[in-house]
């Protein structure tokens, strides 16, 4: 499992390399603006199943999909004017939202629910990567279900066998928390999880 580190000198090429792995159906450990995540192409059901298997998690919980614009969000979710106003004030940032889905992704991504969870991260290189991929990327905490999330890559071997990940991106130590999760499908927006 290759490990890469992003620098100002190699950024463009490294992002192309990461995008190539993701577009090829790979599972990547990615640092985000909150915590490390297991990531894959949201439209790739096989890759999503690999992540569930890695986390020892059932398919009953939806994934969060990372996007890099409100336009991309609107391709996958139905966004009312009230929700749009909220998103414009909250994104990019550590806020994930639940919205009515347009059902353009495999049902495993939404756990067969009529909704989709989206987040626009506040990390320029990650926004650029999503742009290179051209569609949402799954992101879920890098851990076994019920365990503490990975905060640095030295913890990877405690959870995952070396051959189970296709690529690791070393973002150093991350001491943040998972994103907040807000349900925008209710009349009064509801906080599901308070986070970063």
C-alpha positions as CSV (number, residue, x, y, z in Angstrom):
1,X,0.0,0.0,0.0
2,X,1.8,3.1,-1.2
3,X,2.0,6.1,1.1
4,X,2.3,9.6,-0.4
5,X,2.7,13.0,1.2
6,X,1.5,16.2,-0.5
7,X,3.9,19.1,-0.9
8,X,3.8,22.4,-2.9
9,X,6.3,20.8,-5.3
10,X,4.4,17.6,-6.1
11,X,0.8,18.6,-5.5
12,X,-0.5,18.6,-9.1
13,X,1.0,15.3,-10.0
14,X,0.0,13.7,-6.7
15,X,-3.6,14.8,-7.0
16,X,-3.7,13.2,-10.5
17,X,-2.3,10.0,-9.0
18,X,-4.9,10.0,-6.2
19,X,-7.7,10.7,-8.7
20,X,-6.5,7.9,-10.9
21,X,-6.6,5.4,-8.0
22,X,-10.1,6.6,-7.0
23,X,-11.4,6.5,-10.6
24,X,-9.9,3.0,-11.0
25,X,-12.1,1.7,-8.1
26,X,-9.5,2.1,-5.4
27,X,-10.0,2.8,-1.7
28,X,-7.8,5.6,-0.4
29,X,-7.0,6.8,3.2
30,X,-7.4,10.6,2.8
31,X,-6.9,13.4,5.4
32,X,-9.7,16.0,5.3
33,X,-10.3,19.2,7.1
34,X,-11.8,17.2,10.0
35,X,-10.4,13.6,10.3
36,X,-8.9,10.9,8.2
37,X,-11.4,9.2,6.0
38,X,-11.7,6.0,3.9
39,X,-12.6,7.3,0.5
40,X,-13.7,6.0,-2.9
41,X,-15.8,6.9,-5.9
42,X,-19.4,7.4,-4.7
43,X,-20.7,5.8,-7.9
44,X,-18.6,2.6,-7.5
45,X,-20.7,0.1,-5.5
46,X,-17.9,-2.4,-5.3
47,X,-15.6,0.2,-3.7
48,X,-18.3,1.2,-1.3
49,X,-18.8,-2.5,-0.3
50,X,-15.0,-2.8,0.3
51,X,-15.2,0.1,2.7
52,X,-18.0,-1.5,4.6
53,X,-16.0,-4.7,4.8
54,X,-12.9,-2.8,6.0
55,X,-14.9,-1.0,8.7
56,X,-16.7,-4.2,9.7
57,X,-19.9,-2.2,9.3
58,X,-23.3,-3.2,8.1
59,X,-24.9,-1.5,5.1
60,X,-27.6,0.2,7.3
61,X,-25.8,3.5,7.7
62,X,-25.4,6.0,4.8
63,X,-22.0,7.3,3.6
64,X,-21.2,11.0,3.5
65,X,-20.3,12.2,0.0
66,X,-17.7,15.0,-0.5
67,X,-18.5,17.5,-3.2
68,X,-16.7,20.7,-4.2
69,X,-19.5,23.1,-5.2
70,X,-23.1,23.9,-4.7
71,X,-23.7,23.0,-8.4
72,X,-22.3,19.5,-7.8
73,X,-24.5,19.2,-4.7
74,X,-27.6,20.1,-6.8
75,X,-26.7,17.3,-9.3
76,X,-27.2,14.7,-6.5
77,X,-29.7,16.4,-4.1
78,X,-32.9,18.4,-4.2
79,X,-32.1,21.7,-2.6
80,X,-34.9,24.2,-1.6
81,X,-34.3,27.9,-1.4
82,X,-34.3,27.7,2.4
83,X,-31.6,24.9,2.3
84,X,-29.6,26.8,-0.3
85,X,-29.4,29.8,2.1
86,X,-28.2,27.6,4.9
87,X,-25.6,25.9,2.7
88,X,-24.2,29.2,1.4
89,X,-23.6,30.2,5.0
90,X,-22.1,26.9,6.1
91,X,-20.1,25.6,3.1
92,X,-17.3,25.0,2.6
93,X,-16.6,23.7,6.1
94,X,-17.0,20.9,8.6
95,X,-20.8,20.6,8.2
96,X,-22.4,17.6,6.6
97,X,-26.1,17.8,5.6
98,X,-28.9,15.4,4.8
99,X,-31.0,16.3,1.8
100,X,-33.6,14.6,-0.4
101,X,-31.7,12.5,-3.0
102,X,-32.0,12.6,-6.7
103,X,-31.0,8.9,-6.6
104,X,-28.1,9.1,-9.0
105,X,-25.8,7.0,-6.9
106,X,-25.9,3.3,-5.9
107,X,-28.4,2.6,-3.1
108,X,-25.5,1.4,-0.8
109,X,-24.4,5.0,-0.6
110,X,-27.7,6.2,1.0
111,X,-28.4,2.8,2.7
112,X,-31.6,2.6,0.7
113,X,-32.9,5.9,2.2
114,X,-34.6,8.6,0.1
115,X,-31.9,11.1,1.3
116,X,-28.2,11.8,0.6
117,X,-25.5,13.1,3.0
118,X,-23.2,15.7,1.5
119,X,-20.3,17.8,2.6
120,X,-18.2,20.5,0.9
121,X,-14.8,20.4,2.7
122,X,-12.8,23.5,3.4
123,X,-9.4,22.2,2.1
124,X,-8.3,23.6,-1.3
125,X,-6.3,20.5,-2.4
126,X,-9.3,18.2,-1.5
127,X,-11.7,20.5,-3.5
128,X,-9.2,20.2,-6.4
129,X,-9.1,16.4,-6.1
130,X,-12.9,16.2,-6.2
131,X,-12.8,18.4,-9.3
132,X,-10.3,16.1,-11.0
133,X,-12.5,13.1,-10.2
134,X,-15.6,15.0,-11.4
135,X,-18.1,13.5,-9.1
136,X,-18.7,12.9,-5.3
137,X,-16.2,10.9,-3.2
138,X,-17.4,8.8,-0.3
139,X,-15.7,9.7,3.0
140,X,-16.2,7.8,6.2
141,X,-14.1,7.8,9.4
142,X,-11.0,5.6,9.1
143,X,-11.6,3.1,11.8
144,X,-13.4,-0.1,12.7
145,X,-17.0,0.5,13.7
146,X,-17.1,1.6,17.3
147,X,-13.3,2.3,17.6
148,X,-11.5,5.7,17.7
149,X,-10.8,7.2,14.3
150,X,-7.3,7.2,12.9
151,X,-5.5,10.5,13.8
152,X,-2.2,9.7,12.0
153,X,-1.0,7.1,9.6
154,X,1.0,5.2,12.2
155,X,-2.4,3.9,13.5
156,X,-3.4,2.4,10.1
157,X,-1.8,-1.0,10.8
158,X,-3.8,-1.3,14.0
159,X,-7.0,-1.4,12.0
160,X,-6.3,-2.5,8.5
161,X,-4.1,-5.1,6.8
162,X,-1.4,-3.5,4.5
163,X,-3.0,-5.0,1.4
164,X,-6.5,-3.7,2.1
165,X,-5.9,0.0,1.1
166,X,-4.8,1.0,-2.4
167,X,-3.2,4.3,-1.3
168,X,-2.5,6.3,1.9
169,X,-2.2,10.1,1.8
170,X,-0.1,11.2,4.8
171,X,-1.6,14.5,6.2
172,X,0.3,14.4,9.4
173,X,-1.5,14.3,12.8
174,X,-5.2,15.4,12.7
175,X,-6.6,16.3,16.1
176,X,-10.1,17.4,14.9
177,X,-13.5,15.8,15.3
178,X,-15.9,14.5,12.7
179,X,-18.1,17.0,10.9
180,X,-21.4,18.2,12.3
181,X,-24.4,16.4,10.7
182,X,-27.5,18.4,10.1
183,X,-30.8,17.0,8.7
184,X,-32.2,19.6,6.3
185,X,-35.2,17.5,5.3
186,X,-37.2,18.5,8.4
187,X,-39.1,21.8,8.8
188,X,-36.8,22.9,11.6
189,X,-33.3,21.8,10.6
190,X,-32.2,19.1,13.1
191,X,-28.7,18.5,14.5
192,X,-28.0,14.8,14.3
193,X,-24.3,15.1,15.4
194,X,-22.4,18.0,16.8
195,X,-18.8,18.0,15.5
196,X,-15.9,20.2,14.5
